[in-house]
């Protein structure tokens, strides 16, 4: 029987929640939470109310200030993704005036500053030929990371802008980079808490349905997000692709560990070679001194012979 050599491995997702129950009665482990980049995309793309609530929280906006929130790069949810490198970040237009890029990144690929700047600049490049620069719309990139980006400066919700390095005057408000550190919710400020950003982060990190219900109690947006997570976990293909995403992230981590191991072995070999070079250098120095001593002794012998 011939097999197509390009056939991909088909993952078997874990069992879905009991479809006879609802989110209110769900219990136990959440199979695929919001730190899964595909589930993150599926929940926010399938429920505009959740997307609106998250953006209001992150940007400190009132509901009345949001006229429209539209995802401009939707993907067909529930259809198998064959290209593992597909971008699952979400491009959003707020009030037809502001471009927002949202991205979930659990694995530290050691390139986030460069990656986020690249995505931000792609959004900045928005003007048509001949259009006045004054028409440039604000762009915001918000990354949800499950690790500390700058270990010497741990922070829960950090925002970066173009500023004057001397007096800190903002050069322009039209470019903003923000990072939500899901691993340091404990560092949330009172302002973060006032806008429920810590609650959203806790919702993303929740491991059980009981925990999720506790987090989302008394907040319509968080509760809507929780129910949508439950519904997405009940969809076979969403679970299937979420599992594929986990395996892809695991492949990345294995590749990184492999490279780290190779780097460690190379570093050890370089250290051994350096030590050998040091020993050889010492021997060369000793031989040089020996040659110099022999030359001195030879010269002295010649001198003594000439004086006989």
Number of C-alpha atoms within 10 A of each C-alpha: 2 4 6 6 6 6 7 8 7 10 13 12 17 13 11 17 21 12 10 7 10 13 20 12 11 19 17 11 14 20 19 25 25 23 20 21 22 24 26 22 20 23 25 21 20 14 13 16 17 21 20 20 21 21 22 19 22 17 11 15 15 12 12 7 9 14 10 13 19 18 18 11 12 16 14 9 18 16 11 13 15 10 7 11 9 8 11 19 20 21 20 23 16 18 13 12 13 16 25 23 20 19 20 23 18 16 13 15 11 10 9 14 10 10 11 19 15 12 15 21 13 11 21 17 11 15 14 8 6 6 10 9 10 7 10 15 19 17 24 26 24 24 20 21 22 19 17 18 18 8 8 7 8 15 22 21 22 13 13 11 17 15 13 10 8 6 7 10 11 11 11 11 13 15 20 18 20 18 20 26 24 23 19 18 20 11 14 20 14 10 11 18 14 13 18 21 25 26 20 22 22 18 23 21 19 22 17 15 22 17 17 26 21 12 18 20 12 10 12 13 19 23 20 17 27 27 20 20 24 23 17 23 24 16 13 16 16 22 24 20 23 26 22 22 19 15 14 14 18 13 12 15 15 12 12 15 12 12 12 12 12 12 12 12 12 12 12 12 12 12 12 12 12 12 12 12 12 12 12 12 12 12 12 12 12 12 12 12 12 12 12 12 12 12 12 12 12 12 12 12 11 11 11 10 9 8 6 5
